[in-house]
Amino acid sequence: MKKRMFCLLLAALFCLSALISCSESKTNTDEPAPAQTADTPTAADETPAEDDETAELQPDIPALDFGGADFVICTSGANDDNGKDWVTYDVYVEELNGEVINDAVFERDLYLNETYNINFRAEVTSSNVHGSLQSDVKAGGGTYDAGFTGIMRGQTLGTQGITHNMFTVPYIDLSKPWWDHRLTEDCTLLGDVYLGTGDITVIDNDATWILMFNKQMRVDLQLEDLYTLVREDRWYYDTLYEMLQTATRDTDGNGKLQPKVDTFGFVTTANTCYGLLYASGEQMAPKNEEGIPTLLENIDRFTAVVEKAGMILGNLDHVFVADRTGYGTDDLRYIFEEGRALFYGEVAQCITRMRNSETDFGVIPWPKFDETQKGFYNFVHNTAAKAIVLPVTCDLEKSGAIIEAMAAKSMYTLTPAYYDTALTYKYMRDEESAEMMNIILASRCYDPAYINDWGGFAGQIHGVIYNGGTNLASKWNGTAKVFNKMRDKSLDKLAEIQAERGG
């Protein structure tokens, strides 16, 4: 009983993350995000009592019988965005095999089949999910009842008129604890939202940016306990920068750092430009009072964040960024597994890739910008993270009912499996890392500028950080007009779609 309650409480912590705003301040001040209070509704409020292990919060769906009809979800294969490492694994499996995620998926899908009399299955695309959905809709549809695609792709499908507004789909209630409320808020445009994520998938967890550290190296270098720094709110950009400088070693003494032999303070990829930026709580385009994503007017704090992030990543004497040298993400993992890096920044999925590693490592959230910041924030990759979308050609009642039921049931099957066994115990090396992972997944954040990629603005800011963090103002001002033009074009298209649909 205690183990099951622990699973459910961990699932509740994930759902609680939906209630926390990404931006440290929507108006670029240092105001803290809204605090949780005893009266704040959370998933924990609706978690079953410990004396009733079988009780579950149920979706608002009547008794429905779909007569054995197929229910087909289009999912990612090796040729989709991000390649073989991001093949969908949490939607459908053929049989039980003793692996916790596999068996949780089987249990959930069996429930859907038996409860709604359907034949639930997945079809792995040979190209990419968004392209397959586009082609099917244009051909008249009927192949797919739903699709799992990257967050950015899902947003684009909505602005193209390919998918349904989730707010109007029967039975789907995005206010329920099994949906990520924060993503819903940041993806809503003109009152509509065309995708959803949360407990229905764990790949969005996999796509969350985390920071790993070598525990033995920390001890050898006599650095402060990193878990304590996080718990005591003393984990800042400056602390990271000071620590990483202590670890670098020119092992072969040839006067230059080489990834195959030397030791580094920090190994990572260029996406840490976003990891550091969003760790500050900043957004490029928070929503204004009318709900329109709008570029910041006061960029003073944003500029300071970019400069310091650029300083960290630009320190080539201590930081190895794979993209700068043509190395891949696996090369970073090898360096870390060989005990030649103090810090390793990547997606959470890399934890499972190190299942056979003998390196004793820990996991912590990305640092705060400074001591004035309230709360940690952790970036989610916009093409690797998955969201559910419903093509406009689907049977709305069937798709709405099954997807809502799938999300709800996942909160009691898939999410606990991910937290309790597959992640926090099977692959992590200590209870403290499990605690830190809860903080990370409860503080994930999104930015409309990054999600929608209007005018390539987010990529331009990424480039500023990558190149040292200087001259932000000129790049910002030079790209703002393009951002505004592309944003307005998307909003105009959405307005046309709404008018055509009578919304």
C-alpha positions as CSV (number, residue, x, y, z in Angstrom):
1,M,0.0,0.0,0.0
2,K,2.8,2.4,0.9
3,K,4.5,1.9,-2.3
4,R,1.4,2.5,-4.4
5,M,0.7,5.7,-2.4
6,F,4.3,6.8,-3.1
7,C,3.7,6.3,-6.8
8,L,0.5,8.3,-6.7
9,L,2.1,11.1,-4.8
10,L,4.9,11.3,-7.3
11,A,2.3,11.4,-10.1
12,A,0.6,14.2,-8.1
13,L,3.9,16.2,-8.0
14,F,4.1,16.0,-11.8
15,C,0.6,17.2,-12.1
16,L,1.3,20.0,-9.7
17,S,3.9,21.3,-12.1
18,A,1.1,22.4,-14.4
19,L,0.1,25.1,-12.0
20,I,3.5,26.9,-11.9
21,S,4.2,29.6,-14.4
22,C,7.3,29.5,-16.5
23,S,8.2,33.1,-16.5
24,E,9.9,34.6,-13.4
25,S,7.7,37.6,-14.3
26,K,5.4,38.0,-17.3
27,T,6.4,41.7,-17.4
28,N,10.1,41.1,-16.9
29,T,10.4,42.2,-13.3
30,D,11.7,40.2,-10.4
31,E,8.2,39.5,-9.1
32,P,7.9,35.8,-8.0
33,A,5.6,33.4,-9.7
34,P,2.3,32.8,-7.8
35,A,3.0,30.9,-4.7
36,Q,1.2,27.6,-3.8
37,T,-1.0,27.9,-0.8
38,A,-3.0,25.4,1.3
39,D,-6.1,26.4,-0.8
40,T,-4.4,25.9,-4.2
41,P,-6.1,22.9,-5.9
42,T,-3.6,20.3,-6.9
43,A,-3.6,16.7,-8.1
44,A,-2.8,15.7,-4.5
45,D,-6.1,17.0,-3.4
46,E,-7.8,14.5,-5.6
47,T,-5.4,11.6,-4.9
48,P,-7.2,8.6,-3.4
49,A,-7.1,8.0,0.3
50,E,-4.5,5.5,1.5
51,D,-7.2,3.1,2.8
52,D,-8.6,2.7,-0.7
53,E,-5.9,1.6,-3.1
54,T,-8.3,1.0,-6.0
55,A,-10.0,4.4,-6.0
56,E,-9.1,6.7,-8.9
57,L,-10.2,10.1,-10.1
58,Q,-12.4,9.3,-13.0
59,P,-12.8,11.3,-16.3
60,D,-16.2,12.7,-17.1
61,I,-17.1,10.1,-19.7
62,P,-20.4,8.2,-19.9
63,A,-20.6,4.5,-20.6
64,L,-19.7,4.2,-24.3
65,D,-19.4,1.1,-26.6
66,F,-17.6,1.6,-29.9
67,G,-18.5,-1.8,-31.2
68,G,-14.9,-3.1,-31.5
69,A,-13.8,-0.3,-33.8
70,D,-10.1,0.3,-34.4
71,F,-8.5,3.3,-32.6
72,V,-5.3,4.2,-34.3
73,I,-2.7,6.7,-33.0
74,C,0.1,7.8,-35.4
75,T,3.4,7.6,-33.6
76,S,7.1,8.4,-34.2
77,G,9.6,6.0,-35.8
78,A,13.3,6.3,-36.4
79,N,12.8,8.7,-39.4
80,D,10.8,11.2,-37.4
81,D,12.2,14.4,-35.9
82,N,15.1,13.6,-33.5
83,G,15.7,10.2,-34.9
84,K,16.0,6.7,-33.4
85,D,16.5,7.8,-29.8
86,W,13.0,9.3,-29.8
87,V,10.9,6.5,-31.2
88,T,7.6,6.4,-29.3
89,Y,7.6,3.7,-26.7
90,D,4.7,4.6,-24.4
91,V,1.6,4.3,-26.6
92,Y,1.3,0.7,-27.5
93,V,3.0,-2.7,-26.8
94,E,2.2,-6.2,-28.1
95,E,2.4,-8.0,-24.8
96,L,3.7,-8.1,-21.2
97,N,7.4,-8.6,-20.8
98,G,8.2,-7.7,-17.2
99,E,9.6,-4.2,-18.0
100,V,7.7,-1.6,-15.9
101,I,7.0,0.9,-18.6
102,N,6.0,-1.8,-21.1
103,D,3.6,-3.4,-18.7
104,A,2.1,-0.1,-17.6
105,V,1.3,0.7,-21.2
106,F,-0.2,-2.8,-21.7
107,E,-2.3,-2.4,-18.6
108,R,-3.6,1.0,-19.7
109,D,-4.4,0.0,-23.2
110,L,-6.1,-3.2,-22.1
111,Y,-8.3,-1.0,-19.9
112,L,-9.2,1.2,-22.9
113,N,-10.0,-1.9,-25.0
114,E,-12.3,-3.5,-22.4
115,T,-14.0,-0.3,-21.1
116,Y,-14.9,1.2,-24.5
117,N,-14.9,-1.9,-26.7
118,I,-12.2,-0.7,-29.1
119,N,-9.1,-2.2,-30.8
120,F,-6.5,0.2,-29.6
121,R,-3.2,0.2,-31.5
122,A,-0.4,2.5,-32.8
123,E,0.8,3.0,-36.4
124,V,4.5,3.9,-36.5
125,T,5.1,6.4,-39.3
126,S,7.8,5.7,-41.8
127,S,8.4,9.4,-42.3
128,N,7.2,11.8,-39.6
129,V,4.0,12.2,-37.7
130,H,3.1,15.7,-38.7
131,G,3.6,14.9,-42.4
132,S,1.5,11.7,-42.1
133,L,-1.3,13.6,-40.4
134,Q,-1.2,16.4,-43.0
135,S,-1.3,13.9,-45.9
136,D,-4.1,11.9,-44.4
137,V,-6.3,14.9,-43.7
138,K,-5.8,16.3,-47.2
139,A,-6.7,12.9,-48.7
140,G,-10.0,12.9,-46.7
141,G,-8.8,11.2,-43.5
142,G,-9.9,8.1,-41.8
143,T,-6.5,6.5,-41.2
144,Y,-5.7,8.1,-37.8
145,D,-7.8,8.8,-34.7
146,A,-5.0,10.8,-33.1
147,G,-1.3,11.5,-33.3
148,F,1.7,12.1,-31.1
149,T,4.0,14.7,-32.4
150,G,6.5,17.2,-31.2
151,I,5.2,20.2,-29.4
152,M,6.3,22.7,-32.0
153,R,4.9,20.5,-34.8
154,G,1.6,20.1,-32.9
155,Q,1.3,23.9,-32.7
156,T,2.0,24.2,-36.4
157,L,-0.6,21.7,-37.3
158,G,-3.2,23.8,-35.4
159,T,-2.3,26.9,-37.4
160,Q,-2.6,24.9,-40.6
161,G,-6.2,23.8,-39.8
162,I,-5.1,20.1,-39.6
163,T,-6.2,19.5,-36.0
164,H,-9.1,20.2,-33.7
165,N,-9.2,22.8,-31.0
166,M,-8.9,20.7,-27.9
167,F,-11.2,23.0,-25.9
168,T,-14.1,22.0,-28.2
169,V,-13.5,18.2,-28.2
170,P,-16.2,16.2,-26.4
171,Y,-15.1,14.7,-23.0
172,I,-11.6,16.3,-23.1
173,D,-11.1,18.5,-20.1
174,L,-7.7,20.2,-20.0
175,S,-8.3,21.5,-16.5
176,K,-8.0,18.0,-15.1
177,P,-4.8,17.0,-13.3
178,W,-3.6,14.5,-15.9
179,W,-3.0,17.4,-18.4
180,D,-0.1,19.8,-18.3
181,H,-1.9,23.1,-17.5
182,R,1.2,25.2,-18.1
183,L,1.7,23.9,-21.7
184,T,-2.0,24.5,-22.3
185,E,-1.7,28.1,-21.1
186,D,1.4,28.9,-23.2
187,C,0.0,27.2,-26.4
188,T,-3.4,28.8,-26.3
189,L,-3.8,31.3,-29.0
190,L,-7.0,33.4,-29.6
191,G,-8.7,31.2,-27.0
192,D,-7.9,27.9,-28.8
193,V,-5.4,25.2,-28.1
194,Y,-4.6,22.4,-30.6
195,L,-2.5,20.0,-28.5
196,G,-2.1,18.6,-25.0
197,T,0.4,16.7,-23.0
198,G,0.8,15.5,-19.4
199,D,0.4,12.0,-18.0
200,I,-0.7,10.7,-21.3
201,T,3.0,10.4,-22.3
202,V,6.4,10.3,-20.5
203,I,8.4,11.4,-23.5
204,D,7.8,15.0,-22.5
205,N,9.6,14.1,-19.2
206,D,12.4,12.5,-21.3
207,A,12.8,15.7,-23.2
208,T,13.3,17.9,-20.1
209,W,16.7,19.5,-19.8
210,I,18.6,18.3,-16.7
211,L,22.1,18.7,-15.1
212,M,24.1,15.6,-14.0
213,F,27.2,15.7,-12.0
214,N,30.0,13.2,-11.1
215,K,29.7,12.5,-7.4
216,Q,33.2,11.3,-6.9
217,M,34.7,14.2,-8.7
218,R,32.7,16.6,-6.6
219,V,34.2,15.0,-3.4
220,D,37.7,14.9,-4.8
221,L,37.5,18.6,-5.7
222,Q,36.1,19.4,-2.2
223,L,33.1,21.2,-3.6
224,E,30.0,21.9,-1.6
225,D,27.2,19.3,-1.6
226,L,25.1,20.1,-4.6
227,Y,21.9,18.7,-3.2
228,T,22.3,21.0,-0.2
229,L,22.8,24.0,-2.5
230,V,19.6,23.2,-4.3
231,R,17.6,22.6,-1.1
232,E,18.9,25.9,0.5
233,D,18.3,28.0,-2.6
234,R,22.1,28.6,-3.1
235,W,22.4,27.1,-6.5
236,Y,23.1,29.9,-9.0
237,Y,24.8,30.5,-12.4
238,D,27.9,31.9,-10.6
239,T,28.2,28.8,-8.4
240,L,28.1,26.5,-11.5
241,Y,30.7,28.7,-13.2
242,E,33.0,28.7,-10.3
243,M,32.7,24.9,-9.8
244,L,33.2,23.9,-13.4
245,Q,36.5,25.9,-13.5
246,T,38.0,23.7,-10.8
247,A,37.6,20.4,-12.7
248,T,39.3,20.8,-16.0
249,R,42.6,18.9,-16.5
250,D,45.0,18.7,-19.5
251,T,45.6,15.0,-18.8
252,D,48.2,14.4,-21.5
253,G,49.9,17.8,-20.9
254,N,50.0,18.8,-24.6
255,G,48.6,22.3,-23.9
256,K,45.2,21.8,-25.5
257,L,42.0,20.2,-24.4
258,Q,41.0,17.1,-26.4
259,P,37.6,15.3,-25.8
260,K,39.1,11.8,-26.1
261,V,41.7,12.2,-23.3
262,D,41.2,15.3,-21.2
263,T,38.9,16.2,-18.3
264,F,36.3,19.0,-18.5
265,G,34.3,21.1,-16.0
266,F,31.2,20.8,-18.2
267,V,30.2,18.9,-21.3
268,T,26.9,19.6,-23.1
269,T,25.3,20.5,-26.4
270,A,24.3,23.9,-27.9
271,N,20.7,23.4,-26.6
272,T,22.1,24.4,-23.2
273,C,21.8,27.9,-24.6
274,Y,18.1,27.4,-24.0
275,G,18.7,25.4,-20.8
276,L,20.5,28.2,-19.1
277,L,18.2,31.0,-20.6
278,Y,15.0,29.4,-19.4
279,A,16.5,28.4,-16.0
280,S,16.4,32.1,-15.2
281,G,12.6,32.1,-15.5
282,E,12.7,34.5,-18.5
283,Q,10.5,34.2,-21.6
284,M,11.2,36.0,-24.8
285,A,7.5,36.6,-25.5
286,P,5.2,36.2,-22.5
287,K,1.5,36.8,-23.1
288,N,0.1,40.3,-22.7
289,E,-3.2,41.1,-21.0
290,E,-5.1,40.1,-24.2
291,G,-3.3,36.7,-24.2
292,I,-1.1,37.6,-27.2
293,P,2.6,36.5,-27.0
294,T,4.5,39.8,-27.1
295,L,8.2,40.4,-27.1
296,L,9.6,41.9,-23.9
297,E,9.9,45.7,-23.9
298,N,12.3,45.9,-21.0
299,I,15.1,43.5,-21.6
300,D,17.5,44.6,-18.9
301,R,17.3,41.4,-16.9
302,F,17.0,39.3,-20.0
303,T,20.2,40.8,-21.3
304,A,22.1,40.1,-18.0
305,V,20.9,36.5,-18.2
306,V,22.1,36.1,-21.8
307,E,25.5,37.6,-21.1
308,K,26.1,35.3,-18.2
309,A,24.8,32.2,-20.0
310,G,27.1,33.2,-22.9
311,M,30.0,33.6,-20.5
312,I,29.5,30.1,-19.1
313,L,29.2,28.3,-22.5
314,G,31.8,30.4,-24.1
315,N,34.6,29.4,-21.7
316,L,36.4,27.0,-24.0
317,D,39.1,26.4,-21.4
318,H,36.6,24.5,-19.2
319,V,33.4,23.8,-21.3
320,F,33.1,21.3,-24.1
321,V,30.1,21.9,-26.4
322,A,29.8,19.0,-28.8
323,D,28.3,21.1,-31.6
324,R,31.4,23.3,-31.8
325,T,33.6,20.4,-32.8
326,G,31.4,18.1,-34.8
327,Y,31.0,15.6,-31.9
328,G,27.6,14.0,-31.1
329,T,25.6,13.7,-28.0
330,D,26.8,10.1,-27.4
331,D,30.4,11.4,-27.3
332,L,29.4,13.7,-24.4
333,R,28.0,10.7,-22.6
334,Y,31.2,8.7,-23.1
335,I,33.2,11.5,-21.6
336,F,31.0,11.7,-18.6
337,E,30.8,7.9,-18.2
338,E,34.6,7.7,-18.2
339,G,34.8,10.2,-15.3
340,R,36.2,13.0,-17.3
341,A,33.5,15.7,-16.7
342,L,32.2,17.2,-13.5
343,F,28.9,18.4,-15.1
344,Y,26.9,17.0,-18.0
345,G,23.9,18.9,-19.4
346,E,21.4,17.0,-21.5
347,V,17.8,15.7,-21.6
348,A,16.5,13.4,-18.9
349,Q,16.4,10.5,-21.4
350,C,20.2,10.4,-21.1
351,I,19.8,9.0,-17.6
352,T,18.4,5.8,-19.1
353,R,21.1,5.7,-21.8
354,M,23.6,5.4,-18.9
355,R,21.9,2.3,-17.5
356,N,25.1,0.3,-17.8
357,S,27.5,3.0,-16.6
358,E,29.6,2.5,-13.5
359,T,29.9,6.2,-13.0
360,D,28.3,7.3,-9.7
361,F,26.4,10.4,-10.8
362,G,23.7,12.6,-9.4
363,V,20.9,14.8,-11.0
364,I,20.1,18.4,-10.1
365,P,17.9,21.2,-11.6
366,W,19.5,23.9,-13.6
367,P,20.8,26.8,-11.4
368,K,18.9,30.0,-10.8
369,F,20.2,33.2,-12.3
370,D,20.8,34.8,-8.9
371,E,19.7,35.0,-5.4
372,T,16.6,37.2,-6.2
373,Q,15.0,34.5,-8.4
374,K,12.0,32.7,-6.9
375,G,12.0,29.0,-7.9
376,F,13.8,26.8,-10.4
377,Y,12.8,26.4,-14.1
378,N,13.7,23.7,-16.5
379,F,13.5,23.9,-20.3
380,V,11.6,21.3,-22.4
381,H,12.8,20.5,-25.9
382,N,10.1,21.6,-28.4
383,T,10.5,18.8,-31.0
384,A,11.6,15.9,-28.8
385,A,8.7,16.4,-26.3
386,K,5.5,14.8,-27.5
387,A,1.9,16.1,-27.4
388,I,-1.4,14.5,-28.5
389,V,-3.3,16.1,-31.5
390,L,-6.6,15.2,-33.1
391,P,-6.9,15.4,-36.9
392,V,-10.0,17.3,-38.1
393,T,-11.2,14.1,-39.9
394,C,-11.4,12.0,-36.8
395,D,-14.7,10.9,-35.1
396,L,-14.7,13.5,-32.4
397,E,-16.8,11.6,-29.9
398,K,-14.6,8.5,-30.2
399,S,-11.3,10.4,-30.2
400,G,-12.3,12.7,-27.4
401,A,-13.5,9.8,-25.1
402,I,-10.5,7.6,-25.7
403,I,-7.8,10.3,-25.4
404,E,-9.3,11.7,-22.2
405,A,-9.6,8.1,-20.8
406,M,-6.1,7.3,-21.9
407,A,-4.7,10.5,-20.2
408,A,-6.6,9.8,-17.0
409,K,-5.6,6.1,-16.7
410,S,-2.0,7.0,-17.5
411,M,-1.9,9.1,-14.3
412,Y,-2.3,5.8,-12.4
413,T,-0.3,3.5,-14.6
414,L,2.3,5.1,-16.9
415,T,3.4,8.1,-14.7
416,P,3.9,6.0,-11.5
417,A,5.9,3.5,-13.5
418,Y,8.1,6.2,-14.9
419,Y,8.7,7.8,-11.6
420,D,8.9,4.9,-9.2
421,T,10.8,2.2,-11.0
422,A,12.0,3.1,-14.5
423,L,13.5,6.5,-13.5
424,T,13.9,7.2,-9.8
425,Y,15.1,3.7,-8.7
426,K,16.1,1.7,-11.7
427,Y,18.5,4.2,-13.4
428,M,19.3,6.8,-10.7
429,R,21.9,6.1,-8.1
430,D,20.5,7.7,-5.0
431,E,17.3,8.9,-3.3
432,E,18.5,12.5,-3.5
433,S,18.5,12.4,-7.3
434,A,14.9,11.2,-7.2
435,E,14.1,14.1,-5.0
436,M,15.8,16.5,-7.4
437,M,14.0,14.9,-10.4
438,N,10.7,15.8,-8.7
439,I,11.8,19.4,-8.5
440,I,12.9,19.4,-12.1
441,L,9.6,17.9,-13.5
442,A,7.6,20.2,-11.2
443,S,9.3,23.3,-12.6
444,R,9.3,22.7,-16.4
445,C,8.6,25.8,-18.5
446,Y,7.6,26.8,-22.0
447,D,7.9,30.0,-24.0
448,P,5.6,30.9,-26.9
449,A,8.5,32.3,-28.9
450,Y,10.3,29.0,-28.7
451,I,7.2,26.8,-29.1
452,N,6.0,28.6,-32.2
453,D,9.4,29.5,-33.7
454,W,8.0,32.7,-35.2
455,G,10.5,34.3,-37.5
456,G,13.3,32.2,-36.1
457,F,13.5,34.6,-33.2
458,A,14.3,32.0,-30.5
459,G,17.1,30.6,-32.7
460,Q,18.6,34.1,-33.1
461,I,18.7,34.5,-29.3
462,H,20.2,31.0,-29.0
463,G,22.9,32.2,-31.4
464,V,23.7,35.2,-29.3
465,I,24.3,33.0,-26.2
466,Y,26.2,30.4,-28.3
467,N,28.6,33.1,-29.5
468,G,29.4,34.5,-26.1
469,G,26.2,36.5,-25.0
470,T,27.1,39.9,-26.4
471,N,25.3,42.3,-28.7
472,L,21.8,41.0,-27.7
473,A,20.1,44.4,-28.3
474,S,21.1,44.6,-32.0
475,K,20.0,41.1,-32.7
476,W,16.7,41.6,-30.7
477,N,15.8,44.8,-32.5
478,G,16.8,43.4,-35.9
479,T,14.6,40.3,-35.6
480,A,11.6,41.8,-33.7
481,K,9.8,42.9,-36.9
482,V,10.1,39.5,-38.4
483,F,8.8,37.9,-35.2
484,N,5.8,40.2,-35.1
485,K,5.0,39.7,-38.8
486,M,5.1,35.9,-38.5
487,R,3.1,35.9,-35.2
488,D,0.4,38.1,-36.8
489,K,0.3,35.9,-39.8
490,S,-0.3,32.8,-37.6
491,L,-3.0,34.6,-35.6
492,D,-4.7,35.8,-38.7
493,K,-4.8,32.2,-40.0
494,L,-6.2,31.0,-36.8
495,A,-8.9,33.7,-36.9
496,E,-9.8,32.4,-40.4
497,I,-10.0,28.8,-39.1
498,Q,-12.2,29.9,-36.2
499,A,-14.5,31.8,-38.6
500,E,-14.8,28.8,-40.9
501,R,-15.6,26.5,-38.0
502,G,-18.1,28.9,-36.6
503,G,-16.0,29.5,-33.5
